[in-house]
């Protein structure tokens, strides 16, 4: 998993509440267990018309938001089904951070497991950040996980809090497997002792 320390990038405003995982990545695209390739269908029902052409009114089809690395939305982001494909699609598109007043629990957990940082900020602050984002490429937002602040284009710093363990894992790029591998030496030592004590189990 790619580490998340400090990100400065274009933020895309998505002034919607209750954005569910089927809107993030529609069920018809869940045909792979690979984490890659889902970005092209992120928000497909919003981004594309029935004939497959782009919907020019949707923010991610507009410049500079095609290159957004931060998404700002309203409450209950990621509700609906528990599909892990939703953070896969966000990450594959290029979005490393979602800022919203709150998130559905399973989506929130899945983000941390896949290197997408979910930041909770009050709705009125999210609304301010959306106004900042409307300035486009001239309004880059910084998300500093080490210091736990979001920096607006005007320099104002907005604090946020992340669970200390999750913060550590994100800063060091550790998913579930990475956490286990931190203890590889101890695991190898244990296995060697078990093999010496009970060799017939390893025959």
N, C-alpha and C positions, 0 to 999 in steps of 0.2 A: 504494500500500500504506500502511495506517495505521501511523504510527510507534509503537514500543513503548519507553517510557521507564520509568515506574513504574506498577505496577498493584496496587491494593488491592481485593480482592474475596473473595467466597465461594468456598471450595474444596470440590469434590466428591470424596469418596474412592471409588476404584474398585479394590478389592483383588484385582486379577486380573493374571496374567502372560500374555505371548504374546497380547495383544489384537491381532488382525490387522485389516487394512484392510477386509475384508469384514464384520467385526463392527462396525467404525466406521461404514461406509456400505455396506450390502448391494448386490450387483451389480444387483439388479432396479431400483434407483433411479438407475442411471447413464444417464439418458436425455437429459442436457443437457450442453452444454459451457460454459454460464454458471456462474459461481462462486456464484450466489445460489440459494436455495431448497432447499438440501440439509439445512439444520439441522433441519427437521421430521422427517427420517428418520434423524438421527444415532442410532446404536445401536438401530435399529428392532427387531431381533430380541430385544433385551433390554427395550426400553421398552414394546412392545406385545404383547398376546396375539393368538392366531390370529383372533379375532373383531374385531380392530382396537382393542379397548379398552386403556387403559393398564394396565401391570403395576405395581401400587402398591408392589411390593417393590424396584423398580429405583431407584437413588439419584436419577437425574435427573427422576423423576416425583414426588419428595418436596420439600416446602418445607424449607429455603430453596434447595435445590440446583437447582431449576428455573432459578435465576438465577446459576448458577455461572459464574465467569470463569476459574477454575483447575481443572484435573483432575489428581488424583494417582493414579498407577497403579504397577504393579510392572514387572519387567524385560521387555525385548524388545517394547515398545509399538510398534505400527504395522508389525508384520511382515506377511508375505503379499505380495499383489500391489502393484505400484508406483503404483496410482491416486492422482492428485493430488486427487481428490474427497474423500479422507479429511480433510486439513486444511481444505478448503473447508467440509465439513460441520461440523467443530468450530468454525470461525470464524463460520459463519452461525448456529450455535446461541448463540454468545456467548462461547465459550471462547477466550481469548487465550494461555493458557500451559498446557503439560502438563509435569508433574514426574514423573520415573520414573528408575529406576537406569540404564537405557539404552534406546536406540531402534533400530529397524531403519534402516539407512543411508539408503535412498531416502526413506522417510517423514521422517526427520530433515532431509534436504535440502529436501524439499517444504515443510516447516513454515516454514523461513526465507524461502522464496520467496513465502509467502502471509501473512506477518505473525503466525504462531503461534510463540511462543517455547518450544522444547523445552529443559528444564533437567534435567541429569543430576545426581542426588544418590544417595548410597549407600542400599541397600534399607532399612537400619535407620532412616535419617533419613526416608525416604518413609513408613515405618510410623508414626513419630512424628507426621508431618504429617497422616496419616490420622486419628490419634486426635484431633489438634487439630480437624480438619475435622468430626468427629462432634459438636462443640459447636454446629454450625450457624451461624446469623447472628451469634452472639456470638464467632465465631472466624475473623475475616477474616485472610487471609494477604497479605502484601505481597511482591511480586516487583519488585526494583529492579535493572533492567538496567544503569543507569549505574554503580552501585556494585557490581554483581554479588553481590547478597545476597538471600536469602529471609528475611523477618522473620516469625517465629512470633508467635502472639497474645500470648505472654508476653514478647515483646521480644527474644528470642534471635535473633541474626543468623547465618544459615548461608551461607557463601560458596559460590559456584559459578563456573565459568569458561566463557566463550563465545569461540570463535575471534574475534580482534580485527576482522577484516574483516566477519564476519557481525554482530558487535555493532554496528559502525558503520552497517551497512546497516539494521538493525532500528531503531536509535535515530533514524535519519533517514528512515525509511519508504521505503526504496529497494528496489524489486524489480529484475529484470533490465532492464526497460525504463527504469526510473528511473536505474540506473547508467549506461546508454548516454546518456541525456539530459543527464547531468552534463557530457558532452563535446560538447554540441550545437554550441557556437561553433567548436570545433576541427574538427568534422565539416563544418560549413558552409564553413569556410575551405578545407578540403581539396577539397570538391566544387567550389567556385568556381575553384580553381587547375586542377583537372582539366578543367573545362568550357572554361577559357580556352586550355589547352594542346591539347585534343582536342575541339573543338566538334562534330565530326561524330558523336561518340559520343552526343551529347545532342540531335541533330536529330530 
